[in-house]
Every structure is written in structure tokens, then in C-alpha cells.
Amino acid sequence: MRGLFIGRFQPFHLGHLSIIRSSLDQVDELIIGIGSAELSHTLRDPFTAGERMEMVLLAAEEMGFRERIVVIPVRDINRYSVWAVHVASLCPEFEVVFSNNPLTRILFGEAGYRVEATPFVDRSKLSGHMIRDAIIGGKTWEDRVPEVVAAYIKRIGGPERLCSLADGDHL
């Protein structure tokens, strides 16, 4: 059986990793959809789709489940009534969607998919928004993402990009 987990992964963090692990306990293969793939270089969406895909793949390789995932970029279409069908058209077939996002759960449920809730893991620390804020504020953030992801974010200049965006020093 194959499942789908879709998120923005701005950045990919330990909560995402926990969801992937628990989802892989229920399915043979997991499609990971990189949502809002067209967005990057903003405070809310600082990383490109390719960078987010790389984060997921690095973590998957390190954790030993790379062969069980497929990563697909998903652009927004801004039409909720057909969004689930749009996502499905980009993916190999899947039977179940893993999500706690209320809109995602509604839209895939209305499209006829089985939708399973995912366990929340330390939401007080593990949210993309909080991690981005910690990076901008010069606070510790590396312990909230897989070690290989922290190294990758540093290698691509992610902290500098976020700080520059926060200062308004961008196009």
C-alpha cells in the first residue's frame, strides 16, 4: 500500500521525520509532496522546492528509508475544489493520506481518500514558523531538525538568507 504526506517543509524538521516514520509503519511506500513548490525566498517560504526535496532526501538516506519514499513537488493552484485531484494527478496511485491539516483532511476526504491523523510531536518547538524565527533571532534551532538537514541549511546559506529577508534586504 502507498500513502501520501504533503507539507511545505520550510524547513524539514523532526516533527516531519516522526510523521514519516509513523506513516511508514502503515504503508509500504510513502509519497512526500512538497507543497507550495513554486514559493521561495520569502519569510514564510524561504527555501526552494529543490532545497526542500534535498532536505527530505538527506534525512531519508540517513534514517535508512530512502528506498521507501518518492518526493514530488506540488505547485499551488488556488482552487480548493480541485486541489486533491490536482495533487493526485502528479503522484503515483495512493490509498491513504496522512495529515493533521484540517483543509487537507477535508479536501482529500471529499475526493474519496482515506485520511489518517498523524501524531503531533512537541508542537511547542517543532513548527517551521518557530524554527525560522529561531534562525532569524540567532537562537538555537539545529536541535529541531535532523543533523544532516541543519548542515545542509548552513551549507546553502539558509540562515543568512532568512536574516536578509527579515531585514528587508531582498528583491
Sequence and secondary structure as in RCSB ss.txt:
>XXXX:A:sequence
MRGLFIGRFQPFHLGHLSIIRSSLDQVDELIIGIGSAELSHTLRDPFTAGERMEMVLLAAEEMGFRERIVVIPVR
DINRYSVWAVHVASLCPEFEVVFSNNPLTRILFGEAGYRVEATPFVDRSKLSGHMIRDAIIGGKTWEDRVPEVVA
AYIKRIGGPERLCSLADGDHL
>XXXX:A:secstr
 EEEEEE  TT  HHHHHHHHHHHTT SEEEEEESSTT  SSSSS S HHHHHHHHHHHHHHHT GGGEEEEE  
  S HHHHHHHHHHHS   SEEE   HHHHHHHHHTT EEE      TTT  HHHHHHHHHTT   GGGS HHHH
HHHHHTTHHHHHHHHHTT   
